[in-house]
Amino acid sequence: MRKWLCVPMMALFLLSGCGGTGETETASMRQPFHDMAGCVMEAEVSCDQEGLAWEAVLRCDYVPGGESVVEVLSPETIAGVRAVITDTSWQLEYQGECLNAGTLSDQEISPAACLPRLMSALRDGWLLEENEEEWDGVPCRRITVDQSGLQDGKILSTVWLRLEGGTPLRGEIAVDGQIILTADFTNFSFYDTIAPESQGEPGPAG
């Protein structure tokens, strides 16, 4: 059974890896993400790369510039798998063991990093497109930013922010024009809006 669990686990984490009114509104909606001390979120994350399809519910405790923790909530076969992500590295934790999992793509995109990368995109990505658009019947502002790194691959992140409240509803990460990661957010809170009794462990002070 241990061997059977490791296969989807590794498949999960080793896939790596000034203008008009509209722009002013987009900048205003991005500002809370740039200023935040951190956030907690849950999302249904799906991956489709080179014929390998995978999906799971992830919980992420995101800390800008620090350690962000991603945990698998479902499916049960890999529930409890945790990735600790920093600005320079990330590790896989499972049943008390730590593995330096690394990445498989030159662009270093992995399902484990999907939610932190989307938050990083909202904070610092170079704005390419923005418009008002409904997603699943919900009025949103759709924002696409460039997150390309030192590699040749083009990395674009798109996030749909609810017009009411400004929280993320949907996210996509594309490499060289192909969407490889999607996230449908089911829960989101900034640290300073989470009631202490509901956090489990309190986040860093804002």
Secondary structure, DSSP 8 states (H G I E B T S, - for coil): -HHHHHHHHHHHH------SHHHHHHHHHHHHHHH-S-EEEEEEEEEEETTEEEEEEEEEEE-TTS-EEEEEEESGGGTT-EEEE-SS-EEEEETTEEE----SSTT---GGGHHHHHHHHHHH-EEEEEEEEEETTEEEEEEEEE---SSSS-EEEEEEEETTT--EEEEEEEETTEEEEEEEEEEEEEGGGS-HHHHSS-----
